[in-house]
Amino acid sequence: MNEFSEKSVSAAKLDKQTQTNLLAEQTSIVARLAEITAILNGNNPPAVKNKSAPAKSFPTDFDRKAYAIGLIWRNPSISTRELARKVGVNHSTLFLPNWSDVAAVLRARKNLSLDHYKDHHIDEDMEDSDELDQ
């Protein structure tokens, strides 16, 4: 006798296929993160195809916005001109609508004060006092 009904066998196959798809997606995400991390950790930008020394051209599948946001994250004090140079775009391009998220991250990181980096912990001694009520 067959212990499993037809329905449970097809459900198990579907679960296995879903799990396989999720693992494949996870693998591609991890590979992309490793690629971006390698790019950010290296002193050289990604493989640049250039015929003239000063002009940079990135591979067609390269995500310049992700690279720009990564550069801002690693160096909040980077100037817009330096960022544009490293990413390989015109300085004024950073403020166009399709790059507005990069410009917003740049402005937000520049506007952070040192207070945002401090840990704000409540001392146990202060919990019982009236200092918290002020």
N, CA, C and O of each residue as an XYZ file, in Angstrom:
536
protein
N       0.823     -1.188      0.000
C       0.000      0.000      0.000
C       0.869      1.254      0.000
O       1.957      1.278      0.574
N       0.374      2.264     -0.640
C       1.081      3.535     -0.712
C       0.692      4.388      0.491
O      -0.486      4.684      0.691
N       1.693      4.789      1.299
C       1.420      5.588      2.498
C       1.020      7.019      2.160
O       0.271      7.647      2.909
N       1.511      7.538      1.044
C       1.294      8.938      0.700
C       0.245      9.062     -0.385
O       0.248      8.312     -1.361
N      -0.638     10.002     -0.209
C      -1.634     10.255     -1.247
C      -0.972     11.027     -2.384
O       0.117     11.576     -2.219
N      -1.635     11.065     -3.539
C      -1.105     11.814     -4.677
C      -0.947     13.288     -4.339
O       0.006     13.939     -4.769
N      -1.879     13.799     -3.575
C      -1.854     15.215     -3.211
C      -0.610     15.550     -2.376
O       0.033     16.572     -2.615
N      -0.271     14.708     -1.409
C       0.881     14.995     -0.560
C       2.184     14.880     -1.337
O       3.135     15.606     -1.046
N       2.250     13.988     -2.315
C       3.459     13.849     -3.122
C       3.663     15.102     -3.971
O       4.781     15.607     -4.064
N       2.591     15.611     -4.595
C       2.740     16.816     -5.412
C       3.058     18.032     -4.539
O       3.810     18.912     -4.958
N       2.499     18.088     -3.340
C       2.803     19.187     -2.422
C       4.265     19.132     -1.999
O       4.921     20.168     -1.895
N       4.776     17.930     -1.756
C       6.178     17.775     -1.375
C       7.091     18.202     -2.518
O       8.126     18.827     -2.284
N       6.714     17.867     -3.764
C       7.512     18.283     -4.922
C       7.508     19.804     -5.049
O       8.538     20.413     -5.337
N       6.344     20.409     -4.832
C       6.236     21.864     -4.904
C       7.092     22.516     -3.821
O       7.793     23.492     -4.087
N       7.038     21.981     -2.605
C       7.861     22.517     -1.520
C       9.340     22.406     -1.855
O      10.112     23.328     -1.591
N       9.734     21.274     -2.438
C      11.137     21.072     -2.795
C      11.546     22.061     -3.886
O      12.641     22.620     -3.842
N      10.656     22.277     -4.876
C      10.953     23.226     -5.947
C      11.052     24.651     -5.394
O      11.935     25.413     -5.786
N      10.146     25.002     -4.487
C      10.181     26.328     -3.867
C      11.474     26.513     -3.090
O      12.113     27.562     -3.166
N      11.850     25.489     -2.346
C      13.088     25.553     -1.573
C      14.290     25.697     -2.504
O      15.215     26.457     -2.217
N      14.276     24.968     -3.616
C      15.363     25.067     -4.585
C      15.434     26.472     -5.174
O      16.519     27.035     -5.323
N      14.270     27.036     -5.508
C      14.239     28.399     -6.051
C      14.758     29.409     -5.036
O      15.514     30.315     -5.388
N      14.354     29.253     -3.776
C      14.809     30.173     -2.731
C      16.316     30.071     -2.522
O      16.992     31.084     -2.339
N      16.840     28.843     -2.549
C      18.283     28.665     -2.389
C      19.041     29.285     -3.560
O      20.097     29.888     -3.370
N      18.501     29.137     -4.770
C      19.145     29.734     -5.944
C      19.140     31.257     -5.840
O      20.134     31.909     -6.159
N      18.022     31.817     -5.396
C      17.931     33.271     -5.237
C      18.883     33.755     -4.149
O      19.544     34.782     -4.304
N      18.949     33.010     -3.049
C      19.850     33.373     -1.956
C      21.302     33.332     -2.435
O      22.098     34.207     -2.094
N      21.638     32.324     -3.219
C      22.995     32.203     -3.740
C      23.351     33.389     -4.623
O      24.455     33.927     -4.536
N      22.409     33.797     -5.479
C      22.695     34.940     -6.355
C      22.834     36.237     -5.556
O      23.660     37.086     -5.892
N      22.034     36.392     -4.504
C      22.130     37.591     -3.662
C      23.470     37.628     -2.939
O      24.123     38.670     -2.886
N      23.880     36.490     -2.384
C      25.158     36.426     -1.675
C      26.310     36.702     -2.641
O      27.269     37.390     -2.290
N      26.212     36.164     -3.859
C      27.261     36.407     -4.850
C      27.342     37.888     -5.207
O      28.436     38.434     -5.348
N      26.192     38.538     -5.351
C      26.162     39.971     -5.684
C      26.733     40.804     -4.533
O      27.482     41.755     -4.758
N      26.371     40.434     -3.292
C      26.916     41.147     -2.135
C      28.429     40.982     -2.052
O      29.148     41.931     -1.739
N      28.907     39.778     -2.333
C      30.351     39.538     -2.319
C      31.042     40.376     -3.391
O      32.126     40.914     -3.166
N      30.407     40.481     -4.554
C      30.963     41.284     -5.643
C      31.037     42.760     -5.254
O      32.060     43.410     -5.472
N      29.959     43.284     -4.682
C      29.936     44.692     -4.274
C      30.937     44.942     -3.151
O      31.614     45.970     -3.139
N      31.034     44.001     -2.203
C      32.001     44.134     -1.112
C      33.422     44.161     -1.655
O      34.246     44.961     -1.213
N      33.706     43.287     -2.611
C      35.044     43.261     -3.208
C      35.346     44.573     -3.916
O      36.465     45.081     -3.849
N      34.346     45.115     -4.590
C      34.527     46.389     -5.287
C      34.819     47.496     -4.280
O      35.724     48.303     -4.487
N      34.058     47.535     -3.197
C      34.221     48.598     -2.206
C      35.508     48.454     -1.414
O      36.085     49.457     -0.994
N      35.970     47.225     -1.203
C      37.189     47.018     -0.430
C      38.448     47.258     -1.248
O      39.508     47.540     -0.689
N      38.341     47.150     -2.560
C      39.505     47.337     -3.410
C      39.789     48.802     -3.655
O      38.893     49.643     -3.575
N      41.029     49.099     -3.950
C      41.391     50.471     -4.282
C      41.009     50.808     -5.713
O      40.829     51.976     -6.058
N      40.888     49.784     -6.539
C      40.549     50.004     -7.940
C      39.066     49.784     -8.144
O      38.491     48.869     -7.555
N      38.439     50.602     -8.963
C      37.037     50.356     -9.284
C      36.915     49.073    -10.096
O      37.934     48.474    -10.440
N      35.712     48.639    -10.410
C      35.542     47.400    -11.144
C      36.273     47.442    -12.482
O      36.717     48.496    -12.939
N      36.385     46.277    -13.089
C      37.092     46.179    -14.364
C      36.599     47.262    -15.310
O      35.437     47.280    -15.716
N      37.487     48.140    -15.640
C      37.121     49.295    -16.456
C      37.569     49.035    -17.888
O      38.726     48.705    -18.150
N      36.627     49.193    -18.799
C      36.969     49.074    -20.216
C      37.196     50.493    -20.720
O      36.243     51.245    -20.923
N      38.444     50.853    -20.918
C      38.682     52.215    -21.390
C      39.704     52.217    -22.511
O      40.655     51.435    -22.526
N      39.474     53.115    -23.437
C      40.419     53.284    -24.535
C      41.294     54.498    -24.261
O      42.452     54.543    -24.676
N      40.745     55.467    -23.570
C      41.526     56.633    -23.172
C      41.660     56.611    -21.654
O      40.717     56.245    -20.952
N      42.797     56.991    -21.159
C      43.088     56.868    -19.732
C      42.107     57.595    -18.818
O      41.649     56.977    -17.857
N      41.744     58.873    -19.044
C      40.908     59.553    -18.066
C      39.450     59.112    -18.058
O      38.792     59.206    -17.022
N      38.931     58.637    -19.175
C      37.509     58.287    -19.234
C      37.289     56.886    -18.679
O      38.019     55.954    -19.017
N      36.279     56.743    -17.826
C      35.935     55.431    -17.268
C      34.665     54.943    -17.935
O      33.727     55.711    -18.148
N      34.644     53.676    -18.259
C      33.382     53.088    -18.690
C      33.249     51.763    -17.961
O      34.116     50.895    -18.062
N      32.172     51.620    -17.236
C      31.936     50.431    -16.453
C      31.256     49.378    -17.311
O      30.684     49.710    -18.350
N      31.305     48.120    -16.902
C      30.574     47.085    -17.629
C      29.090     47.434    -17.691
O      28.577     48.124    -16.811
N      28.411     46.968    -18.710
C      27.008     47.346    -18.904
C      26.114     46.873    -17.771
O      25.115     47.528    -17.473
N      26.439     45.758    -17.129
C      25.587     45.242    -16.053
C      25.966     45.793    -14.680
O      25.402     45.373    -13.669
N      26.918     46.732    -14.635
C      27.377     47.271    -13.360
C      26.355     48.254    -12.802
O      25.861     49.120    -13.523
N      26.042     48.119    -11.523
C      25.049     48.970    -10.870
C      25.750     50.183    -10.255
O      26.251     50.115     -9.133
N      25.780     51.278    -10.989
C      26.475     52.483    -10.526
C      25.825     53.088     -9.292
O      26.517     53.612     -8.419
N      24.499     53.020     -9.213
C      23.820     53.613     -8.053
C      24.182     52.859     -6.780
O      24.448     53.478     -5.749
N      24.193     51.533     -6.840
C      24.570     50.743     -5.661
C      26.017     51.039     -5.272
O      26.339     51.150     -4.090
N      26.870     51.163     -6.260
C      28.273     51.486     -6.014
C      28.398     52.867     -5.363
O      29.164     53.046     -4.416
N      27.640     53.839     -5.876
C      27.677     55.198     -5.322
C      27.196     55.215     -3.883
O      27.812     55.854     -3.029
N      26.103     54.520     -3.607
C      25.575     54.477     -2.241
C      26.568     53.785     -1.317
O      26.744     54.201     -0.171
N      27.217     52.734     -1.807
C      28.254     52.064     -1.018
C      29.420     52.986     -0.714
O      29.948     52.981      0.398
N      29.823     53.778     -1.701
C      30.915     54.737     -1.475
C      30.531     55.781     -0.436
O      31.340     56.149      0.415
N      29.291     56.254     -0.513
C      28.819     57.242      0.466
C      28.791     56.617      1.855
O      29.195     57.243      2.836
N      28.314     55.382      1.932
C      28.199     54.706      3.223
C      29.563     54.535      3.869
O      29.712     54.717      5.078
N      30.555     54.186      3.066
C      31.894     53.962      3.607
C      32.618     55.268      3.909
O      33.487     55.307      4.780
N      32.268     56.335      3.200
C      32.943     57.616      3.397
C      31.907     58.735      3.350
O      31.711     59.354      2.304
N      31.236     59.001      4.484
C      30.167     60.002      4.500
C      30.625     61.400      4.106
O      29.808     62.211      3.669
N      31.893     61.694      4.247
C      32.361     63.045      3.943
C      32.797     63.202      2.487
O      33.361     64.235      2.127
N      32.551     62.211      1.655
C      32.950     62.292      0.246
C      32.215     63.451     -0.431
O      31.030     63.677     -0.188
N      32.924     64.163     -1.261
C      32.296     65.292     -1.961
C      31.520     64.772     -3.166
O      31.778     63.675     -3.662
N      30.571     65.573     -3.627
C      29.788     65.146     -4.789
C      30.670     65.042     -6.026
O      30.445     64.178     -6.874
N      31.651     65.894     -6.137
C      32.553     65.824     -7.300
C      33.392     64.551     -7.262
O      33.556     63.885     -8.284
N      33.919     64.215     -6.098
C      34.713     62.994     -5.955
C      33.851     61.764     -6.212
O      34.278     60.821     -6.878
N      32.634     61.783     -5.676
C      31.709     60.667     -5.892
C      31.404     60.509     -7.381
O      31.442     59.401     -7.916
N      31.106     61.613     -8.038
C      30.808     61.562     -9.474
C      32.006     61.036    -10.256
O      31.843     60.267    -11.203
N      33.200     61.445     -9.866
C      34.408     60.974    -10.544
C      34.585     59.470    -10.369
O      34.881     58.762    -11.331
N      34.404     58.979     -9.136
C      34.592     57.552     -8.873
C      33.524     56.692     -9.542
O      33.799     55.577     -9.985
N      32.312     57.219     -9.609
C      31.215     56.460    -10.206
C      31.250     56.572    -11.725
O      30.715     55.715    -12.429
N      31.875     57.623    -12.225
C      31.990     57.785    -13.665
C      30.812     58.490    -14.301
O      30.419     58.171    -15.422
N      30.243     59.461    -13.575
C      29.141     60.251    -14.129
C      29.485     61.725    -13.995
O      30.398     62.099    -13.259
N      28.752     62.547    -14.709
C      28.908     63.995    -14.612
C      28.389     64.443    -13.248
O      27.396     63.912    -12.750
N      29.058     65.414    -12.652
C      28.671     65.910    -11.323
C      27.205     66.317    -11.281
O      26.498     65.999    -10.325
N      26.748     67.014    -12.304
C      25.353     67.478    -12.313
C      24.362     66.329    -12.466
O      23.186     66.482    -12.137
N      24.818     65.191    -12.958
C      23.942     64.030    -13.142
C      23.431     63.489    -11.813
O      22.344     62.915    -11.756
N      24.200     63.665    -10.752
C      23.805     63.119     -9.453
C      22.486     63.694     -8.961
O      21.798     63.060     -8.161
N      22.128     64.874     -9.421
C      20.924     65.520     -8.916
C      19.747     65.411     -9.882
O      18.722     66.062     -9.678
N      19.877     64.609    -10.916
C      18.757     64.343    -11.814
C      17.828     63.328    -11.159
O      18.255     62.599    -10.264
N      16.564     63.262    -11.584
C      15.591     62.389    -10.912
C      16.013     60.926    -10.780
O      15.752     60.305     -9.749
N      16.656     60.368    -11.798
C      17.011     58.955    -11.684
C      18.159     58.706    -10.714
O      18.408     57.560    -10.338
N      18.857     59.750    -10.306
C      19.917     59.618     -9.315
C      19.528     60.280     -7.997
O      20.376     60.479     -7.128
N      18.263     60.617     -7.847
C      17.847     61.362     -6.659
C      18.067     60.572     -5.376
O      18.343     61.163     -4.332
N      17.949     59.237     -5.433
C      18.186     58.453     -4.218
C      19.645     58.532     -3.789
O      19.932     58.561     -2.592
N      20.562     58.566     -4.737
C      21.985     58.701     -4.410
C      22.245     60.074     -3.795
O      22.946     60.191     -2.790
N      21.678     61.103     -4.403
C      21.853     62.462     -3.875
C      21.245     62.579     -2.485
O      21.804     63.249     -1.617
N      20.098     61.929     -2.265
C      19.457     61.979     -0.946
C      20.321     61.293      0.103
O      20.447     61.793      1.221
N      20.917     60.157     -0.242
C      21.800     59.461      0.700
C      23.013     60.326      0.994
O      23.453     60.420      2.139
N      23.549     60.951     -0.034
C      24.713     61.820      0.154
C      24.389     62.976      1.095
O      25.154     63.266      2.015
N      23.254     63.634      0.863
C      22.867     64.753      1.732
C      22.596     64.272      3.158
O      22.999     64.926      4.119
N      21.919     63.139      3.298
C      21.587     62.632      4.633
C      22.850     62.286      5.413
O      22.955     62.601      6.598
N      23.805     61.639      4.754
C      25.035     61.266      5.450
C      25.849     62.507      5.828
O      26.495     62.523      6.876
N      25.825     63.537      4.994
C      26.565     64.759      5.322
C      25.902     65.516      6.459
O      26.584     66.201      7.222
N      24.589     65.406      6.587
C      23.861     66.148      7.617
C      23.863     65.462      8.978
O      23.428     66.060      9.963
N      24.338     64.230      9.056
C      24.368     63.543     10.347
C      25.361     64.231     11.272
O      26.474     64.571     10.871
N      24.946     64.428     12.499
C      25.869     65.011     13.474
C      26.515     63.880     14.256
O      26.102     62.725     14.154
N      27.517     64.215     15.027
C      28.197     63.200     15.825
C      27.278     62.584     16.867
O      27.511     61.456     17.303
N      26.234     63.307     17.276
C      25.301     62.766     18.265
C      24.597     61.521     17.752
O      24.211     60.661     18.544
N      24.425     61.411     16.449
C      23.754     60.240     15.893
C      24.604     58.987     16.027
O      24.077     57.875     15.983
N      25.906     59.150     16.189
C      26.787     58.000     16.282
C      26.983     57.523     17.714
O      27.534     56.445     17.937
N      26.539     58.312     18.686
C      26.715     57.936     20.085
C      25.664     56.926     20.498
O      24.538     56.940     20.001
N      26.041     56.056     21.406
C      25.077     55.117     21.983
C      24.299     55.845     23.064
O      24.888     56.469     23.946
N      22.999     55.768     22.998
C      22.164     56.407     24.004
C      21.600     55.323     24.914
O      20.613     54.666     24.583
N      22.233     55.150     26.048
C      21.787     54.157     27.019
C      21.281     54.879     28.261
O      21.834     55.899     28.672
N      20.251     54.349     28.834
C      19.730     54.917     30.074
C      20.415     54.194     31.224
O      20.356     52.969     31.329
N      21.056     54.959     32.070
C      21.699     54.353     33.231
C      20.640     53.829     34.178
O      19.558     54.401     34.304
N      20.966     52.735     34.838
C      20.022     52.161     35.795
C      19.727     53.142     36.926
O      18.623     53.157     37.469
N      20.724     53.968     37.281
C      20.524     54.944     38.348
C      19.500     55.996     37.948
O      18.786     56.527     38.798
N      19.426     56.297     36.657
C      18.529     57.348     36.190
C      17.085     56.876     36.081
O      16.167     57.697     36.078
N      16.872     55.575     35.991
C      15.521     55.057     35.782
C      14.570     55.447     36.906
O      13.399     55.738     36.662
N      15.074     55.453     38.134
C      14.218     55.751     39.275
C      14.138     57.242     39.582
O      13.307     57.668     40.384
N      14.984     58.023     38.958
C      14.991     59.453     39.274
C      14.002     60.211     38.399
O      13.408     59.660     37.472
N      13.845     61.470     38.718
C      12.926     62.323     37.968
C      13.557     62.871     36.695
O      12.902     63.606     35.956
N      14.814     62.531     36.422
C      15.499     63.089     35.258
C      14.821     62.678     33.962
O      14.867     63.413     32.975
N      14.195     61.514     33.957
C      13.537     61.046     32.739
C      12.228     61.770     32.485
O      11.734     61.775     31.357
N      11.657     62.381     33.517
C      10.376     63.064     33.367
C      10.523     64.436     32.739
O       9.531     65.025     32.312
N      11.722     64.950     32.675
C      11.932     66.303     32.153
C      11.866     66.326     30.659
O      12.020     67.385     30.050
